[in-house]
Amino acid sequence: MVANSKNLADELFPDTVEDELTVIDIPPNERRLHTETYDFSISTIAEYLKTGDIYVPKFQRKYVWNISQASRLIESLIIQCPIPVIYLNQEPSEKLSVIDGNQRLTSIKLFLDNEFALKGLTAYPELDGNKFNDLDPRFRRHILNRTLRCITILKETHPQIKFDVFERLNTGSVKLNPQEIRHGIYHGPLIDLVDKLVKNSRWKKMSGNKTDNRMKGSELILRYLALKINRTNYKKPMASFLNSFCEAQNKISTQEVNQLEQNFLETLEKAQYIFGSLAFRTYDSNRKTLSKSINAALYDSTMVAIDLLNPDIDSLKNFDNYELLSDFHDLQQQERFASIISVGTSATSAVRDRIKAVKQLLELHLPL
């Protein structure tokens, strides 16, 4: 009875969420977070921000503090009120990127650059209306000599551990999603390529994602590239799979980048010839409507299947896809296929089976 109770509890109350990121596959001796603590003066921080030795990466949220919030921070420096710790990430170049503290550091930089006047002070309301250069030199020196505690995650730390820390320190009003964090940790030739491809006009039209808000399109493009190259080693969760792929491909050559770019664009064009407006979208047979947004699971299985078959693009230009689309609609109504593109989509068997199903469908109809 105890065993049955445990089995049922395991099923009803699983310990992990399907796409939860995990570090258990990392050797224990590599799970350690390597950090170093610095007490930087405000003058040093200002200089580093100016030279780029400390910088805010692209994935970070834009500056959103108002003047009153920024002024209270400056007042806290004046009255020597403790400031929350700033978290930085040491890059391979030895530069330090900001993980947590963007709003604070940007506020300090803006004030020192005379970009705003103090407003709404409570301890020293007499200073309201003053920009940095308006302050008495003694106040200016006092501010510049204050220190901020900065904890730096050293470059020796395993990237997946860094990813985990980024999530834990993700304290903004709008939480960063995995792709936004990934974009900052693994920036390099691969991420630059994804940034370029997401702006492609054909992709924007087919995905319906014209602005790539929250980097959803970027993650889909990365997802295809990862499955194309490393699908035989895929295992859930998808997020960890993409992290590992980014780490492994972080220093790919210019030639490899060009090959991936060409492959993605050609495969995308082939998908458009084959499926037209139905590409990557599910069809509701009851409502007789096509989904407005693309289905990620349908997208990756379609793209990978086309890549595997590699049909000649010229033969697709005059291809009559009527029967294929009819069968494609029928495939989506099958219970198993409908399940693996809607529920538990990152399961290893789901990824494998849906690619196989779409590939078999294409083999029946395409002029190969």
ZAFITI-973351 format. One record per residue (C-alpha): x, y, z; residue in one letter. Coordinates in nm, 4 decimals. Example, Ala and Ser with C-alpha at 12.3 -4.5 7.8 and 13.67 -1.06 7.14 Angstrom:
BEGIN
> 1.2300_-0.4500_0.7800_A
> 1.3670_-0.1060_0.7140_S
This chain:
BEGIN
> 0.0000_0.0000_0.0000_M
> 0.2844_0.2360_0.0845_V
> 0.4482_0.1716_-0.2529_A
> 0.1193_0.2303_-0.4365_N
> 0.0690_0.5536_-0.2454_S
> 0.4168_0.6710_-0.3371_K
> 0.3735_0.5814_-0.7038_N
> 0.0444_0.7687_-0.7210_L
> 0.1941_1.0691_-0.5429_A
> 0.4878_1.0683_-0.7844_D
> 0.2447_1.0805_-1.0734_E
> 0.0151_1.3470_-0.9295_L
> 0.2838_1.5634_-0.7706_F
> 0.5989_1.5325_-0.9842_P
> 0.9140_1.6792_-0.8357_D
> 1.0148_1.8536_-1.1568_T
> 0.8438_2.0519_-1.4276_V
> 0.9029_1.9197_-1.7763_E
> 1.1076_2.2136_-1.9008_D
> 1.2735_2.3011_-1.5707_E
> 1.6412_2.3699_-1.6133_L
> 1.8704_2.1324_-1.4320_T
> 2.2370_2.1095_-1.3430_V
> 2.2397_1.7453_-1.2394_I
> 2.4105_1.6403_-1.5630_D
> 2.7100_1.8563_-1.4773_I
> 2.9883_1.6730_-1.2903_P
> 2.9710_1.7591_-0.9185_P
> 3.3158_1.9184_-0.9192_N
> 3.1980_2.1654_-1.1878_E
> 2.8813_2.2769_-1.0096_R
> 3.0674_2.5219_-0.7909_R
> 3.0033_2.8925_-0.8368_L
> 3.3344_3.0781_-0.8675_H
> 3.3019_3.4371_-0.7459_T
> 3.5114_3.7297_-0.6394_E
> 3.3974_4.0319_-0.4391_T
> 3.5046_4.3882_-0.5165_Y
> 3.4269_4.7150_-0.3415_D
> 3.4420_4.9585_-0.6311_F
> 3.4289_5.3309_-0.5669_S
> 3.1644_5.5250_-0.7589_I
> 3.4432_5.7033_-0.9468_S
> 3.5890_5.3675_-1.0536_T
> 3.2479_5.2365_-1.1619_I
> 3.1869_5.5566_-1.3596_A
> 3.5198_5.5170_-1.5372_E
> 3.4585_5.1479_-1.6131_Y
> 3.1142_5.2261_-1.7527_L
> 3.2670_5.4937_-1.9734_K
> 3.5409_5.2655_-2.1079_T
> 3.3105_4.9639_-2.1422_G
> 3.5029_4.7559_-1.8882_D
> 3.1657_4.7300_-1.7141_I
> 2.8704_4.7219_-1.9512_Y
> 2.5016_4.6403_-1.9649_V
> 2.4445_4.3528_-2.2125_P
> 2.1745_4.3718_-2.4788_K
> 1.9518_4.1149_-2.3096_F
> 1.9046_4.3343_-2.0024_Q
> 1.5872_4.5360_-1.9643_R
> 1.5912_4.8984_-2.0779_K
> 1.6323_5.1722_-1.8217_Y
> 1.2920_5.2261_-1.6601_V
> 1.3549_5.4192_-1.3397_W
> 1.2011_5.7645_-1.3101_N
> 1.3857_6.0712_-1.1789_I
> 1.2472_6.0305_-0.8271_S
> 1.3727_5.6716_-0.8029_Q
> 1.7146_5.7675_-0.9370_A
> 1.7292_6.0667_-0.7013_S
> 1.6596_5.8485_-0.3974_R
> 1.9519_5.6281_-0.4973_L
> 2.1836_5.9297_-0.5137_I
> 2.0511_6.0482_-0.1772_E
> 2.1261_5.7025_-0.0351_S
> 2.4867_5.7471_-0.1476_L
> 2.5015_6.0870_0.0201_I
> 2.3644_5.9659_0.3563_I
> 2.5739_5.6474_0.3334_Q
> 2.2718_5.4190_0.3282_C
> 2.3677_5.0634_0.2214_P
> 2.3062_4.9923_-0.1485_I
> 2.2085_4.6392_-0.2578_P
> 2.4887_4.4289_-0.4031_V
> 2.5614_4.4567_-0.7759_I
> 2.6127_4.1249_-0.9561_Y
> 2.8521_4.1080_-1.2499_L
> 2.9618_3.8391_-1.4925_N
> 3.3255_3.8087_-1.5988_Q
> 3.3494_3.7657_-1.9745_E
> 3.6354_3.5834_-2.1540_P
> 3.7677_3.9298_-2.2462_S
> 3.7878_4.0140_-1.8705_E
> 3.5169_4.2784_-1.9156_K
> 3.2327_4.2688_-1.6639_L
> 2.8717_4.2495_-1.7798_S
> 2.5884_4.3451_-1.5475_V
> 2.3658_4.0618_-1.4274_I
> 2.1716_4.2496_-1.1615_D
> 2.2017_4.6224_-1.0977_G
> 2.1321_4.7798_-1.4354_N
> 1.8890_5.0414_-1.3025_Q
> 2.1229_5.1440_-1.0200_R
> 2.4365_5.1698_-1.2327_L
> 2.2587_5.3515_-1.5136_T
> 2.1090_5.5997_-1.2652_S
> 2.4531_5.6730_-1.1215_I
> 2.6033_5.7195_-1.4679_K
> 2.3224_5.9512_-1.5775_L
> 2.3568_6.1655_-1.2653_F
> 2.7342_6.1951_-1.2954_L
> 2.6823_6.2969_-1.6599_D
> 2.4430_6.5736_-1.5464_N
> 2.1478_6.4109_-1.7252_E
> 1.8960_6.4881_-1.4497_F
> 1.8441_6.7096_-1.1444_A
> 1.7646_6.5635_-0.8038_L
> 1.3954_6.5460_-0.7202_K
> 1.1836_6.4334_-0.4272_G
> 1.4634_6.3988_-0.1701_L
> 1.3532_6.3377_0.1899_T
> 1.6771_6.3522_0.3937_A
> 1.8232_6.6516_0.2095_Y
> 1.5359_6.8280_0.0306_P
> 1.7658_7.1324_0.0128_E
> 1.9494_6.9553_-0.2724_L
> 1.6395_6.9212_-0.4922_D
> 1.6975_7.0743_-0.8330_G
> 2.0729_7.0174_-0.8296_N
> 2.2542_6.8303_-1.1028_K
> 2.5896_6.6708_-1.0197_F
> 2.7945_6.9687_-1.1330_N
> 2.5700_7.2023_-0.9316_D
> 2.6625_7.0351_-0.6047_L
> 2.9291_7.1704_-0.3741_D
> 3.2654_7.0005_-0.4557_P
> 3.2568_6.8341_-0.1141_R
> 2.9282_6.6615_-0.1993_F
> 3.0702_6.5530_-0.5363_R
> 3.3812_6.4050_-0.3770_R
> 3.1679_6.2346_-0.1107_H
> 2.9548_6.0649_-0.3773_I
> 3.2539_5.9640_-0.5929_L
> 3.4313_5.8120_-0.2929_N
> 3.1376_5.5953_-0.1883_R
> 3.1814_5.2256_-0.2678_T
> 2.9445_4.9636_-0.4029_L
> 2.9829_4.5972_-0.3201_R
> 3.0091_4.4013_-0.6479_C
> 3.0055_4.0229_-0.6613_I
> 3.1542_3.8931_-0.9853_T
> 3.0851_3.5465_-1.1244_I
> 3.4197_3.4418_-1.2651_L
> 3.4613_3.3011_-1.6146_K
> 3.5738_2.9649_-1.4729_E
> 3.2148_2.8961_-1.3653_T
> 3.0324_2.6371_-1.5787_H
> 2.7915_2.8125_-1.8231_P
> 2.4913_2.6126_-1.7009_Q
> 2.5660_2.7184_-1.3442_I
> 2.5851_3.0777_-1.4668_K
> 2.2468_3.0309_-1.6337_F
> 2.1006_2.9031_-1.3093_D
> 2.2411_3.2017_-1.1192_V
> 2.1068_3.4456_-1.3782_F
> 1.7596_3.3018_-1.3201_E
> 1.7935_3.3241_-0.9434_R
> 1.9074_3.6867_-0.9643_L
> 1.6412_3.7803_-1.2181_N
> 1.4722_4.0406_-0.9998_T
> 1.3247_4.2821_-1.2535_G
> 0.9554_4.3669_-1.2692_S
> 0.9389_4.1671_-1.5931_V
> 1.1354_3.8452_-1.5562_K
> 1.3861_3.7567_-1.8258_L
> 1.2937_3.4401_-2.0118_N
> 1.5477_3.1639_-2.0876_P
> 1.6312_3.2928_-2.4367_Q
> 1.6933_3.6448_-2.3096_E
> 1.9321_3.5068_-2.0477_I
> 2.0887_3.2725_-2.3038_R
> 2.1446_3.5685_-2.5312_H
> 2.3592_3.7335_-2.2666_G
> 2.5566_3.4324_-2.1437_I
> 2.6429_3.2746_-2.4769_Y
> 2.6821_3.5829_-2.6946_H
> 2.9168_3.5147_-2.9838_G
> 2.9016_3.4145_-3.3533_P
> 2.6047_3.1782_-3.3065_L
> 2.3910_3.4301_-3.1188_I
> 2.4915_3.6993_-3.3703_D
> 2.3669_3.4708_-3.6481_L
> 2.0351_3.4163_-3.4709_V
> 2.0020_3.7937_-3.4281_D
> 2.0554_3.8340_-3.8007_K
> 1.8162_3.5585_-3.9083_L
> 1.5308_3.6815_-3.6896_V
> 1.5307_4.0036_-3.8951_K
> 1.4945_3.8168_-4.2244_N
> 1.1822_3.9278_-4.4140_S
> 1.0730_3.5746_-4.5088_R
> 1.1030_3.4625_-4.1469_W
> 0.9036_3.7628_-4.0247_K
> 0.6270_3.6871_-4.2731_K
> 0.6103_3.3137_-4.2093_M
> 0.6419_3.3350_-3.8316_S
> 0.4188_3.6395_-3.7952_G
> 0.6788_3.7619_-3.5460_N
> 0.7792_4.1012_-3.6807_K
> 0.9287_4.2547_-3.3682_T
> 1.0589_3.9421_-3.1892_D
> 0.9264_4.0577_-2.8544_N
> 1.0892_3.8611_-2.5725_R
> 1.3108_3.6808_-2.8300_M
> 1.0528_3.4131_-2.9035_K
> 1.1548_3.4032_-3.2683_G
> 1.5217_3.3895_-3.1746_S
> 1.4608_3.0808_-2.9632_E
> 1.2723_2.9079_-3.2461_L
> 1.5579_2.9709_-3.4883_I
> 1.8091_2.8452_-3.2326_L
> 1.5876_2.5421_-3.1731_R
> 1.6018_2.4399_-3.5386_Y
> 1.9789_2.4862_-3.5606_L
> 2.0307_2.2788_-3.2454_A
> 1.8078_1.9926_-3.3639_L
> 1.9593_1.9998_-3.7120_K
> 2.3111_1.9558_-3.5761_I
> 2.2619_1.7591_-3.2562_N
> 1.9162_1.5972_-3.2582_R
> 2.0590_1.2454_-3.2091_T
> 2.1838_1.3569_-2.8670_N
> 1.8632_1.5342_-2.7713_Y
> 1.7093_1.4741_-2.4310_K
> 1.4706_1.6902_-2.2363_K
> 1.4402_1.9546_-2.1135_P
> 1.4626_2.1573_-2.4343_M
> 1.6003_2.4594_-2.2474_A
> 1.9049_2.2694_-2.1206_S
> 1.9553_2.1151_-2.4649_F
> 1.9670_2.4639_-2.6180_L
> 2.2074_2.5844_-2.3492_N
> 2.4454_2.2969_-2.4173_S
> 2.4243_2.3607_-2.7902_F
> 2.5066_2.7295_-2.7445_C
> 2.8039_2.6430_-2.5278_E
> 2.9369_2.3864_-2.7765_A
> 2.8908_2.6177_-3.0764_Q
> 3.0033_2.9371_-2.9063_N
> 3.3207_2.9685_-3.1136_K
> 3.2106_2.8393_-3.4525_I
> 3.4011_2.9646_-3.7547_S
> 3.2813_3.2216_-4.0050_T
> 3.2490_2.9445_-4.2627_Q
> 3.0241_2.7406_-4.0317_E
> 2.8127_3.0478_-3.9591_V
> 2.7673_3.1100_-4.3313_N
> 2.6699_2.7470_-4.3905_Q
> 2.4112_2.7547_-4.1117_L
> 2.2685_3.0812_-4.2394_E
> 2.2341_2.9459_-4.5933_Q
> 2.0805_2.6215_-4.4686_N
> 1.8227_2.7955_-4.2517_F
> 1.7129_3.0356_-4.5253_L
> 1.6918_2.7616_-4.7892_E
> 1.4989_2.5280_-4.5585_T
> 1.2620_2.8107_-4.4699_L
> 1.2037_2.8845_-4.8388_E
> 1.1337_2.5171_-4.9085_K
> 0.8832_2.5079_-4.6214_A
> 0.7034_2.8018_-4.7778_Q
> 0.6830_2.6312_-5.1193_Y
> 0.5602_2.3062_-4.9635_I
> 0.3105_2.4316_-4.7052_F
> 0.2330_2.7886_-4.8081_G
> 0.0317_2.9756_-4.5444_S
> -0.0142_2.6515_-4.3461_L
> 0.3563_2.6303_-4.2660_A
> 0.4112_2.5683_-3.8947_F
> 0.0452_2.6303_-3.8090_R
> -0.2251_2.4044_-3.6745_T
> -0.5712_2.3823_-3.8283_Y
> -0.8847_2.3686_-3.6141_D
> -1.1195_2.1403_-3.8085_S
> -1.4182_2.2284_-3.5878_N
> -1.3848_2.6018_-3.6303_R
> -1.2221_2.5671_-3.9716_K
> -0.9603_2.8202_-3.8735_T
> -0.5829_2.8364_-3.8971_L
> -0.3882_2.9320_-3.5873_S
> -0.2502_3.2855_-3.5996_K
> 0.0728_3.1972_-3.4234_S
> 0.3022_2.9162_-3.5238_I
> 0.3203_2.5943_-3.3271_N
> 0.6801_2.5495_-3.2079_A
> 0.6652_2.1690_-3.2158_A
> 0.5148_2.1669_-3.5647_L
> 0.7775_2.4176_-3.6730_Y
> 1.0796_2.2215_-3.5546_D
> 0.9514_1.8888_-3.6908_S
> 0.8744_2.0450_-4.0297_T
> 1.2071_2.2240_-4.0622_M
> 1.4152_1.9253_-3.9514_V
> 1.2215_1.6850_-4.1770_A
> 1.2750_1.9110_-4.4782_I
> 1.6439_1.9409_-4.3930_D
> 1.6781_1.5623_-4.3705_L
> 1.5115_1.5043_-4.7089_L
> 1.6734_1.8082_-4.8714_N
> 1.4409_1.8313_-5.1743_P
> 1.5597_2.0270_-5.4751_D
> 1.4197_2.3760_-5.4443_I
> 1.3539_2.4160_-5.8185_D
> 1.1331_2.1057_-5.8149_S
> 0.9178_2.2661_-5.5432_L
> 0.8409_2.5869_-5.7304_K
> 0.5665_2.4228_-5.9376_N
> 0.4772_2.1578_-5.6827_F
> 0.1042_2.0832_-5.6448_D
> 0.0670_2.0555_-5.2693_N
> -0.3089_1.9909_-5.2517_Y
> -0.2883_1.6217_-5.1564_E
> 0.0028_1.6825_-4.9218_L
> -0.1889_1.9530_-4.7330_L
> -0.4922_1.7259_-4.7110_S
> -0.2815_1.4493_-4.5587_D
> -0.1071_1.7025_-4.3374_F
> -0.4454_1.8089_-4.2026_H
> -0.5345_1.4436_-4.1375_D
> -0.2035_1.3901_-3.9589_L
> -0.2822_1.6708_-3.7170_Q
> -0.6107_1.5001_-3.6291_Q
> -0.4379_1.1776_-3.5282_Q
> -0.4409_1.1408_-3.1515_E
> -0.0730_1.0619_-3.1089_R
> 0.0517_1.3405_-3.3370_F
> -0.1907_1.5952_-3.1928_A
> -0.0560_1.5066_-2.8498_S
> 0.3148_1.5416_-2.9314_I
> 0.2703_1.8865_-3.0815_I
> 0.0615_2.0173_-2.7935_S
> 0.1401_1.8365_-2.4660_V
> 0.4772_1.7248_-2.3360_G
> 0.6405_1.8539_-2.6531_T
> 0.9953_1.8457_-2.5168_S
> 0.9882_1.4753_-2.4253_A
> 1.2603_1.2880_-2.6113_T
> 1.0121_1.0496_-2.7744_S
> 0.7845_1.3382_-2.8754_A
> 1.0641_1.5215_-3.0568_V
> 1.1752_1.2026_-3.2317_R
> 0.8262_1.0850_-3.3280_D
> 0.6964_1.4104_-3.4715_R
> 1.0042_1.4588_-3.6893_I
> 0.9618_1.1003_-3.8131_K
> 0.5903_1.1516_-3.8845_A
> 0.6395_1.4705_-4.0878_V
> 0.9339_1.3174_-4.2727_K
> 0.7244_1.0160_-4.3745_Q
> 0.4461_1.2448_-4.4933_L
> 0.6841_1.4469_-4.7084_L
> 0.8408_1.1335_-4.8535_E
> 0.4992_1.0279_-4.9844_L
> 0.4392_1.3512_-5.1738_H
> 0.7568_1.5424_-5.2531_L
> 0.9418_1.5007_-5.5840_P
> 1.2585_1.3573_-5.4312_L
